[in-house]
Amino acid sequence: MKQIRWHFCLSVFALALLALALPGVAAAAPASNTLFSPLAGDIVVDAPTQPTFALPGIFSLKFGDKAGDAELDIPAINTVGTVTGLTFSPEVSWTSLSLAQKQPVVTSGATLADAQLSVMGASQGYSTDASAQIKLEPSPAFQTSGKFGFRYDGMKRSGGFMLQNVALKVAADPVRVTLDGVNTGDAAISFGAVKVEVPAANATMMVDGYQIKNGLSDWKTISVANAPNTAIQFGNVASISQMQLSVAGPSASFAAFGTARLNVNANQAARVDGQLYLINDPVNRQSGVALSKGNMAFQAGGWNFQMEGINSIKGGVKVDTISLAAEPLSLTAEVTGVVVSDTVGFSFDQAKVAYTPDTSRASGFAMTVTRNNAGYVLTTTTVFPVASR
């Protein structure tokens, strides 16, 4: 802060020397101006004027009616300002000093507007506040805009950078990042929204209401999703599509909900597909992974096993149809309405088993088990071989 006072003193001293040494360039206005009436020829008013020191086109200092007040005009740097409580004895001091940009500065890739600087006097510890609206667009891959500044609290002897409604866009593959609503204040930094895109994976991550305060971070939601009608491929065997995941912040105990469509297709050997759900509900104390409308099929050497309509239920699983075809054994089986849960144990609606060998050589049979209100009813049918001539 001694350096600030030293620079201010040097500036004032230099202006004073210029005013004395170059009266044709730097002019000091008189303390009063006597005006005459052109008709009566006598004095009509004695109007005091404001003393001014000036270097035309470079600098001017105009004192106000009130002691210690002055106006600054610095065309050389596109700036105007005011000073209050300015004194020179026993040392240079002031109550407040403020500077402001007169006109925006615009270039091909940047704009600087509303630049302001405020420096309080010694009684406020030379507290400083500087800010400006800045817009940078050097290329389509990098853009930023918002209010940037610096604050120094001379009483607390602490300071830091200030951001207000700052936006940032960085489009550099393989990751593209967009920030909106970046703000600082009260020892915290917050982001209105953060978006991260990974074009190669057709995936996007969004963070809403993220903030860091007193060393702790929190957010409203973090969501991850892949683009509609696209899938994340795992070679030629598996893919994940319709992926969505939302996770709340620590203040919401990381409540989460996610869904994704899983598809595994290993030619004729194996096929798996279904809608997966991830749930973490701290309020109802529920968490886990669920499956909806799932299907599985496995085939090898004349054996074919399928499960269709797999659905997770509370405390268990429900399957619409389970079927098995074993060609080497001439055997088929099918069970429908299967339920496995903590409450009912194991149950099904109907089960069919059929043994169908070459009926010209051996007999076969069919067995059916059906559930009704009284329990299960078993029926069997025998198939005799057909006599040949």
Secondary structure, 3 states (H helix, E strand, C coil): CHHHHHHHHHHHHHHHHHHHHCCCCCCCCCCEEEEECCCCCCEEEEEECCCEEEECCCEEEEECCCCCCEEEEEHHHCEEEEEECCECCCCCECCEEEEEECCCEECCCEEEEEEEEEEECHHHCCCEEEEEEEEEEEECCEEEEEEEEEEEECCCCEEEEEEEEEEEEEEECCEEEEEEEEEEECCEEEEEEEEEEEHHHCEEEEEEEEEEECCEEECCEEEEEECCCCEEEECCCEEEEEEEEEEECHHHCCCEEEEEEEEEEECCCEEEEEEEEEEEECCCCEEEEEEEEEEEEEEECCEEEEEEEEEEECCEEEEEEEEEEEHHHCEEEEEEEEEEECCCEEECCEEEEEECCCCCCCCEEEEEEEEECCEEEEEEEEECCCCCC
